[in-house]
Amino acid sequence: MNLKREIPIHVVIIPDGNRRWARKNGLAPTLGHKKSAEYENIKSLFDEAKKLGIKYLSVWGFSTENWKRERKEINVIFEIVLNLVKKLRKDAHEQKIRFLHLGRKDRLPKEVLEELRKLEKETENYSDFNVQLCMDYGGRDEIVRAAEKILSSGKKINEEEFSKHLDSSGIPDPDMIIRTSGEQRISGFMPFQSVYSELYFVKKFFPDFGRKDLRKAVAEFSKRKRRFGK
């Protein structure tokens, strides 16, 4: 008898291990980032997520802590993101994908920020599938910014009001957080929103993470019992 599987509505991917993948293969660290963001690889993950019934997919592209890396590597990451966003525009319109940028808006390169804003605006009326690209994002930073907004508005702080001022306002809390590379931590990703998220850690480096791995993660999610404190 086939039982209906429980599908996570919102899945987060923390794509870790790009530099280690490159070193393992005798390549420069920046080539690990380029491999992980190859258009066909990213597109296949989006296609698989949609096929599985996932409605929201968040991907951490650049953290607030990543500014500590060498400038050359940072510039390569921004160049990769810029090219990827431009390539995804066609699919966004054909498949009714809504894109959102979560994270700070005051430190990213102007061209990157403009492309992200443009894609947000162009896809704001789509709802079939939602992709959140987290750039210059950090959970603690998000919480501080949300608190500052509420305090400046003079409103009372409570959970509902706080949620409205987070970058993820209007987006369901993550049901599942997937991290690649074998590291078993979420490194401050959506700390307020992820209190009941199921955590799933993969030993593979992200450049080797594909649609079969995403299916396996969702299959594991369907086996877990979520009680939410009950």
N, C-alpha and C positions, 0 to 999 in steps of 0.2 A: 504493500500500500504506500502510495506517495503522499507524504505529508507536506503541507505548504511551508516553505522556508521563510524564516524571519529575515527580512532584508534591511540593512541599515539605510536610513534615509540620508544621513549626512556622514560622509567618510572623509577623514583627513589623512593626507600622506605627508610624512616628513621624509623627504628624499635624501637620506644620508649616505655617505660613503663614496662620493664622486672622486675625491682626491686619492683615497685608498685604492679604488678601482684602477685609477690611472697608474699609480705606483706599482701595483700588482702586475700590470701589463707593460711595464717599462716605458710609460708615457709621461709627458709633462702633466702636472696637476690640472691645468686648465682644460686639457683634452677630456678629462673626466666629466667636467661640467658640460662640455659640448656634446659628448656622447649621451648624457642623461637627458638632454633637452632636444635631441633629434626629433624633428617634426613627426615622423611616423611613429616613434615610440610614444610620445605624448598623446597623439591622436588615437592610438590603439587603446590606451588606458581610458580615455574619454569614451570611446565607443563601447568598451567592455563594461564600464560603469553604467552607462545608459542601458545596455542590454540586460544587466543584472537587476535594474530597477532602482539604482541609486539616483537620488534627485539632486543632491548637493555634493560637490567634490572640492575640497580645499587643499591647496598645495603650497607648502612653505618654500618660497623661492629665495628669500634673502632676509636674514634676521637682523635685529638691531645690533647684535653682537658681531655680525659679519663685517662691520666697518673696521674691525681690528685687523683684518687680513691685509695682505700686500695690495697696494693700489693697482698693480697690473692685473691681479686676479679679480679684484672688484670690477674693474673696467670690462674685463672679459665677460663676467656674469651679466652685467647690464647690457652688453652688446648681444649676448645670447637671448636674453629676455625680450629685448626690442625686436629682434628678428623673428622670434617665435610668435609674439603677439601679432605681428603683421601677417604671418602665414596663417594663423588661426582665424583671422577675420572672415575669410571666405566660408569656413566651416561653421562659424558662429551664426552666420545669416542663413546658411542652407539648412542647418539642423536646429535652429531656434535655441541656441545656447546663450544664456545670460552670463556675462563676465563681470566680476566685481574685483576691485583692488582693496585689500584689507591691509592697513598699516599706515605709517606716517606719510604725510603728503608734502613735507617741507624740506626733505633732504635728498630725495632721489634726483638724478639728472633730469633736466627739463624735458628733453626729448622722450625719455622713458615715461615720465609722468603724463605728458601730453598724449602719448599713444594709449596708455592705460585709461585715461579719462575719456578719450575718443571712443574706445571700444565699449566702455561702460555705457556711454550715452547712446551709442548705436544699438545696443542689445538690451536696453532697460525694459523693453516691453515683452521680452521673451521669458518663458517660464518652463519649457519642456525639460531643460537640464541647466543646472547652475554651477558655474566654476568660480571659485574664489582664489585669486592669486595673491598670496601674502608676501608683500615686498616691503622691506624696512619695517618688519613686524616683530614685536616682542610682547609677550603676555603682560609683563609688569608695566611696560610702557603704555600698553593699551588701557590697563586699569587706572594708571595715574592720569592719563588724558581724559578718561571718562569721569573720574572724580572731579577734575578741574572744571569740566563742562557743567556738571551738576551744581557745584559750588558757585560758579559764576552766574548760573541761572537763578539761584536762590531757592531751588526746589529741595524737598526733603529726600535724603538718600534712603532708598529701600531696594530690594532685589529687582523689582519690576522697572523702576526708574533707572537703576544702574544698567540693566540690560539694554535699555533704549539708547544709551550713550556709548555703548561699545561699538567697535568697528563692525561687528557681526550682527548688529541690530536688524531684526526681521528674518534672520537665518536660524533654522533649528540648531540646537546644541549638537555637537558631534556625537554620533552613536558609536563610532569606531575611529580610533587613531592608529594608523599603521606607520611604523618606523622601520626603515631598512638599515642594513649594515651591522646588525647584531647589538647595537647600543640599546639599552633598556631604560629609557627615560624619555620624557616629552619636552624637556628643555624649555619649559615655560610657554608652550603653545596652548593658547586659549585656557589658562588656568581656571578662570571663572566659569567658562562654558563646559569644561570637560570633567566635571566632578563625577558624572556617571558614565563616562565614555568607556567602552571596552578597548583595552590596549592589546595590540598585536605586533609582535616584533619578528622581523625577518632577518636572517643572517646574510642574505644576498645584499650586495651593494646596489644602489639604485639603478645604475646603468644596466644591470642584469635583471631588474624587476619588470615583469611583463604582465600581460592580461591573464595568463594562467595563475600567476601569483596572486593577483587581485581576486580571482574566483576562489582560490584556496582560502584567502582571508575571510571572504564573505561566508564561505561554507563553515568556517570555524565560528564565526559570529552567530550563525543560525543555531549552533549547538548550545550556546550559552544561555543561562537563565538570568534575566535582568530583573531585580527586585526593587530597585530605587529606594532602598531603605525600609521596605515594607516587611 
